[in-house]
Amino acid sequence: MVLSPLTQRRLGQFKANKRGLWSFWIFCALLMLCLCAEFVANDKPLLVKFDGGLYMPIFQNYPETKFGGDFETEADYRDEYVQELIDAKGWTIWPPIRFSYDTINYNLTQPAPSPPTLTNIFGTDDQGRDVAARVIYGFRISVLFGLTLTLISSLVGIVAGAFQGYYGGRLDLIMQRFIEVWASLPSLYILIIFSAMFIPGFWTLLAILLLFSWVSLVDVVRAEFLRTRNFDYVKAANALGVSNLSIMYRHVLPNAMVATLTLMPFILTGSITALTSLDFLGLGLPPGSASLGEMLAQGKNNLQAPWLGITAFVSLALMLSLLTFIGEAVRDAFDPRKTTL
């Protein structure tokens, strides 16, 4: 694949920002680790060999009778009785962390929340769940939620700003007044009200936060379309009978995407922060979900267990810092004033 000179220059400027480049690779590594969370932290073995057969409990549920037990229900692989049955005729391969995000450790030597041990490397929360497993799953939910919200809100904001800037006139005037009123509303209070009215969930929160997040890109895209629509090549395409949608998509939108792409990493950090804030207030994901915001709330409510607040803070600070550094590198890549030596 041959890259254009412009793309090569932008890629070179991105690589020139060493902090952003290293942040990009570290973030990708952490994201890949969390996307494979079931293989890293799980209360089920990765592979079981029993009586000559191979089983993968992380992909399929097996009854206890499959391993010589007494019950038709799913086997509890952490149960010593089930482990003895399997070890008698085979072996198991466990993930590095033998807990899922909702697994309760009933063999704690101290009351929950318990401090870090070799079994629970980051300790447990006030319900006896492994903190390390909840951080891994919570990181994945936060990033996937932020990416989804960023992509959808960016799409809506780009379309709204494009129509405003290209057509202008009364359409632009009406939409601008609407956006000014909409943006002036106390969004946090409205989000809290909506979150309290509806059953919390991933897609419910996504729809609620989308009500306000799309506004952030409208002004940037609108300004670019207002500037570009009067260029000669746009007027020439219009005179040749090219449709307005084709002109907007092929000729004007690429110019607006430069400013859009530089803002998207910062929109992503804002989306993750909004989800964390709602989870911290108890109005976010359903109870029991792996959530960094809920872990922050536990740290506030259990000051005698500092590992809860410290772990959640470090996880969020690392995630947001990496995304901010990546955003700075993307901004440098699309800055025409910067050149690489």
C-alpha positions as CSV (number, residue, x, y, z in Angstrom):
1,M,0.0,0.0,0.0
2,V,1.5,3.3,-1.2
3,L,0.8,6.3,1.1
4,S,0.4,9.7,-0.3
5,P,3.1,12.3,0.5
6,L,0.6,14.2,2.7
7,T,-0.2,11.0,4.7
8,Q,3.5,10.2,5.0
9,R,4.2,13.7,6.3
10,R,1.4,13.4,8.9
11,L,2.5,10.0,9.9
12,G,6.1,11.3,10.4
13,Q,4.8,14.2,12.5
14,F,2.9,11.8,14.6
15,K,6.0,9.6,15.2
16,A,8.0,12.7,15.9
17,N,6.0,13.2,19.1
18,K,7.7,10.4,21.1
19,R,5.4,10.8,24.1
20,G,2.3,10.4,21.9
21,L,3.8,7.5,20.0
22,W,4.7,5.6,23.2
23,S,1.3,6.4,24.7
24,F,-0.3,5.0,21.6
25,W,1.5,1.7,21.8
26,I,1.0,1.4,25.6
27,F,-2.7,2.2,25.2
28,C,-3.1,-0.4,22.4
29,A,-1.3,-3.0,24.5
30,L,-3.6,-2.3,27.5
31,L,-6.7,-2.3,25.2
32,M,-5.7,-5.7,23.7
33,L,-5.2,-7.1,27.2
34,C,-8.6,-5.9,28.4
35,L,-10.3,-7.1,25.2
36,C,-9.1,-10.6,26.1
37,A,-10.2,-10.1,29.8
38,E,-11.8,-13.5,29.9
39,F,-8.4,-15.1,29.2
40,V,-6.7,-13.0,31.8
41,A,-9.2,-12.9,34.7
42,N,-11.8,-15.6,35.0
43,D,-13.2,-18.0,37.6
44,K,-13.3,-20.8,34.9
45,P,-10.2,-22.6,33.6
46,L,-9.0,-21.9,30.1
47,L,-8.6,-25.6,29.3
48,V,-9.6,-28.8,31.1
49,K,-8.4,-32.3,30.2
50,F,-10.6,-34.9,31.9
51,D,-10.7,-38.7,31.1
52,G,-9.1,-38.2,27.7
53,G,-11.3,-35.3,26.6
54,L,-10.6,-31.6,26.3
55,Y,-13.0,-29.0,27.5
56,M,-13.0,-25.2,27.3
57,P,-15.3,-23.9,30.1
58,I,-14.8,-20.2,29.0
59,F,-16.7,-21.0,25.8
60,Q,-19.2,-23.6,26.9
61,N,-20.9,-24.5,30.2
62,Y,-20.4,-28.0,31.4
63,P,-22.5,-29.7,34.2
64,E,-20.8,-31.1,37.2
65,T,-21.7,-34.6,36.2
66,K,-19.4,-34.2,33.2
67,F,-16.5,-34.5,35.6
68,G,-18.0,-37.2,37.8
69,G,-20.0,-34.9,40.1
70,D,-23.5,-35.2,41.5
71,F,-25.4,-32.2,40.1
72,E,-26.6,-31.3,36.6
73,T,-25.9,-27.6,37.2
74,E,-22.8,-25.9,35.9
75,A,-19.6,-27.0,37.6
76,D,-18.0,-24.6,40.1
77,Y,-14.4,-25.0,39.2
78,R,-13.3,-23.1,42.2
79,D,-14.9,-25.7,44.5
80,E,-12.3,-28.0,46.0
81,Y,-14.5,-31.0,45.4
82,V,-14.7,-30.3,41.6
83,Q,-11.0,-29.6,41.5
84,E,-10.3,-33.0,43.1
85,L,-12.6,-34.8,40.6
86,I,-10.8,-33.2,37.7
87,D,-7.3,-33.7,39.1
88,A,-8.0,-37.4,39.6
89,K,-8.4,-38.0,35.9
90,G,-6.8,-34.9,34.2
91,W,-5.6,-31.4,34.7
92,T,-6.6,-27.8,34.3
93,I,-5.0,-24.6,32.9
94,W,-6.1,-21.5,34.7
95,P,-5.9,-17.8,33.7
96,P,-3.3,-15.6,35.5
97,I,-6.1,-14.2,37.8
98,R,-8.6,-16.9,39.0
99,F,-11.4,-14.4,39.5
100,S,-13.9,-12.7,37.2
101,Y,-15.2,-9.2,37.9
102,D,-18.2,-10.6,39.9
103,T,-16.5,-13.5,41.6
104,I,-16.6,-13.4,45.4
105,N,-13.7,-14.8,47.3
106,Y,-15.2,-16.8,50.2
107,N,-11.8,-17.8,51.5
108,L,-10.5,-14.4,52.7
109,T,-8.3,-14.4,55.8
110,Q,-9.5,-10.9,56.7
111,P,-12.9,-9.2,56.4
112,A,-13.7,-7.5,53.2
113,P,-12.3,-5.2,51.9
114,S,-9.1,-7.2,52.4
115,P,-5.6,-5.9,51.6
116,P,-3.5,-7.1,48.7
117,T,-2.2,-10.7,48.9
118,L,-0.7,-13.2,46.5
119,T,-4.2,-14.4,45.7
120,N,-5.7,-11.0,45.3
121,I,-2.8,-8.9,44.1
122,F,-4.8,-5.6,44.4
123,G,-6.9,-6.7,47.3
124,T,-10.7,-7.1,47.3
125,D,-13.6,-4.6,47.5
126,D,-16.2,-4.4,50.2
127,Q,-18.0,-7.4,48.7
128,G,-15.0,-9.7,48.5
129,R,-14.5,-9.3,44.7
130,D,-11.0,-9.2,43.2
131,V,-10.0,-5.6,42.5
132,A,-7.5,-6.5,39.7
133,A,-10.2,-8.4,37.8
134,R,-12.7,-5.5,38.2
135,V,-10.1,-3.0,36.9
136,I,-9.4,-5.1,33.8
137,Y,-13.1,-5.5,33.0
138,G,-13.9,-1.9,34.0
139,F,-11.1,-0.6,31.8
140,R,-12.6,-2.5,28.8
141,I,-16.1,-1.2,29.5
142,S,-14.9,2.4,29.9
143,V,-12.9,2.4,26.6
144,L,-15.6,0.6,24.5
145,F,-18.2,3.0,25.9
146,G,-16.1,6.0,25.2
147,L,-15.2,4.9,21.7
148,T,-18.8,4.1,20.8
149,L,-20.1,7.4,22.2
150,T,-17.3,9.3,20.4
151,L,-17.9,7.7,17.0
152,I,-21.7,8.2,17.1
153,S,-21.6,11.7,18.6
154,S,-18.9,12.7,16.0
155,L,-21.0,11.4,13.2
156,V,-24.1,13.3,14.4
157,G,-22.1,16.5,15.0
158,I,-20.3,16.3,11.6
159,V,-23.6,15.9,9.8
160,A,-25.3,18.8,11.7
161,G,-22.3,21.1,11.2
162,A,-22.0,20.2,7.5
163,F,-25.6,21.1,6.7
164,Q,-25.4,24.2,8.7
165,G,-22.2,25.5,7.1
166,Y,-22.9,24.5,3.6
167,Y,-26.5,25.7,3.2
168,G,-26.3,28.6,5.7
169,G,-29.2,31.0,5.7
170,R,-32.3,30.3,7.7
171,L,-31.3,26.7,8.4
172,D,-28.0,27.8,9.9
173,L,-29.8,30.6,11.9
174,I,-32.4,28.2,13.4
175,M,-29.9,25.4,14.2
176,Q,-27.5,27.9,15.8
177,R,-30.2,29.2,18.1
178,F,-31.3,25.7,19.0
179,I,-27.7,24.7,19.8
180,E,-27.1,27.7,21.9
181,V,-30.2,27.0,24.0
182,W,-29.4,23.2,24.1
183,A,-25.8,23.8,25.1
184,S,-26.8,26.2,27.9
185,L,-28.9,23.6,29.7
186,P,-27.4,22.1,32.8
187,S,-26.4,18.9,31.2
188,L,-25.1,17.1,34.3
189,Y,-28.4,17.6,36.1
190,I,-30.4,16.5,33.1
191,L,-28.2,13.4,32.8
192,I,-28.8,12.6,36.5
193,I,-32.6,13.0,36.0
194,F,-32.7,10.8,32.9
195,S,-30.4,8.2,34.6
196,A,-32.8,8.0,37.5
197,M,-35.9,7.7,35.3
198,F,-34.7,4.8,33.1
199,I,-33.2,1.4,33.9
200,P,-29.4,1.9,33.7
201,G,-27.6,0.0,31.1
202,F,-24.8,0.3,28.5
203,W,-27.0,1.4,25.6
204,T,-29.4,3.5,27.8
205,L,-26.5,5.5,29.1
206,L,-25.1,5.8,25.6
207,A,-28.3,7.3,24.4
208,I,-28.6,9.7,27.3
209,L,-25.0,11.0,27.0
210,L,-25.4,11.3,23.2
211,L,-28.1,14.0,23.8
212,F,-25.3,16.5,24.7
213,S,-22.0,15.1,23.4
214,W,-22.8,15.7,19.7
215,V,-22.7,19.5,20.1
216,S,-18.9,19.7,20.6
217,L,-18.0,19.2,17.0
218,V,-20.8,21.2,15.3
219,D,-19.1,24.6,15.5
220,V,-15.7,23.3,14.2
221,V,-17.3,21.6,11.2
222,R,-19.7,24.4,10.5
223,A,-16.9,27.0,10.4
224,E,-14.9,24.8,8.0
225,F,-17.9,24.4,5.7
226,L,-18.7,28.1,5.8
227,R,-15.1,28.8,4.7
228,T,-14.8,26.2,2.1
229,R,-18.2,26.5,0.3
230,N,-17.0,29.8,-1.3
231,F,-13.9,28.3,-2.8
232,D,-13.6,28.2,-6.6
233,Y,-13.4,24.4,-7.0
234,V,-16.7,24.1,-5.0
235,K,-18.4,26.7,-7.2
236,A,-17.0,24.9,-10.3
237,A,-18.4,21.6,-9.2
238,N,-21.7,23.2,-8.4
239,A,-21.8,24.8,-11.9
240,L,-21.0,21.4,-13.5
241,G,-24.2,20.0,-11.9
242,V,-22.6,17.9,-9.2
243,S,-25.1,17.3,-6.4
244,N,-24.8,19.1,-3.1
245,L,-24.3,15.9,-1.1
246,S,-21.5,14.8,-3.4
247,I,-19.8,18.2,-3.1
248,M,-20.1,18.1,0.7
249,Y,-18.8,14.5,0.9
250,R,-16.0,14.6,-1.7
251,H,-14.7,18.2,-1.7
252,V,-15.6,19.9,1.6
253,L,-15.7,17.2,4.2
254,P,-12.0,16.2,3.9
255,N,-11.0,19.7,4.9
256,A,-13.3,19.6,7.9
257,M,-12.0,16.2,9.0
258,V,-8.6,17.6,9.9
259,A,-10.0,19.6,12.8
260,T,-12.4,16.8,13.7
261,L,-9.8,14.2,14.0
262,T,-7.7,16.4,16.3
263,L,-10.6,16.8,18.7
264,M,-11.8,13.2,18.8
265,P,-9.3,11.9,21.4
266,F,-10.3,14.7,23.7
267,I,-14.0,13.9,23.1
268,L,-13.1,10.3,24.0
269,T,-11.6,11.3,27.4
270,G,-14.7,13.4,28.1
271,S,-17.0,10.4,27.3
272,I,-15.0,8.2,29.7
273,T,-15.1,10.8,32.4
274,A,-18.9,11.3,32.0
275,L,-19.5,7.5,32.5
276,T,-17.2,7.4,35.5
277,S,-19.0,10.4,37.1
278,L,-22.4,8.7,36.7
279,D,-21.0,5.4,38.1
280,F,-19.5,7.3,41.0
281,L,-22.9,8.8,41.8
282,G,-24.6,5.4,41.5
283,L,-26.5,6.4,38.4
284,G,-24.4,4.6,35.8
285,L,-24.1,1.0,34.9
286,P,-26.3,-1.6,36.7
287,P,-25.1,-2.6,40.2
288,G,-22.5,-5.3,40.1
289,S,-21.0,-4.2,36.7
290,A,-17.3,-3.7,36.5
291,S,-16.9,0.0,36.8
292,L,-14.0,2.3,37.7
293,G,-16.5,4.9,38.9
294,E,-18.1,2.5,41.3
295,M,-14.6,1.5,42.6
296,L,-13.9,5.2,43.2
297,A,-17.1,5.3,45.2
298,Q,-16.0,2.3,47.2
299,G,-12.7,4.0,47.9
300,K,-14.5,7.1,49.2
301,N,-16.8,4.9,51.5
302,N,-13.9,2.7,52.7
303,L,-11.1,5.1,53.7
304,Q,-9.6,2.3,55.8
305,A,-8.9,0.4,52.5
306,P,-6.7,2.8,50.6
307,W,-5.9,0.3,47.9
308,L,-9.4,0.7,46.4
309,G,-9.2,4.4,45.8
310,I,-5.5,4.3,44.8
311,T,-6.1,1.5,42.2
312,A,-9.1,3.2,40.7
313,F,-7.3,6.6,40.6
314,V,-4.2,5.2,39.0
315,S,-6.2,3.3,36.4
316,L,-8.2,6.4,35.4
317,A,-5.2,8.7,35.5
318,L,-3.2,6.3,33.3
319,M,-6.0,5.9,30.8
320,L,-6.9,9.6,30.5
321,S,-3.2,10.6,30.4
322,L,-2.4,8.2,27.5
323,L,-5.4,9.4,25.6
324,T,-4.5,13.0,26.1
325,F,-0.9,12.4,24.9
326,I,-2.3,10.6,21.9
327,G,-4.5,13.5,21.1
328,E,-1.6,15.9,21.3
329,A,0.3,13.7,18.8
330,V,-2.7,13.6,16.4
331,R,-3.0,17.4,16.7
332,D,0.7,17.7,15.7
333,A,0.2,15.3,12.8
334,F,-2.5,17.5,11.3
335,D,-0.8,20.8,12.0
336,P,0.4,22.2,8.7
337,R,2.8,24.5,10.5
338,K,4.8,21.6,11.9
339,T,7.4,19.8,9.8
340,T,9.6,16.8,10.4
341,L,13.3,17.1,9.9
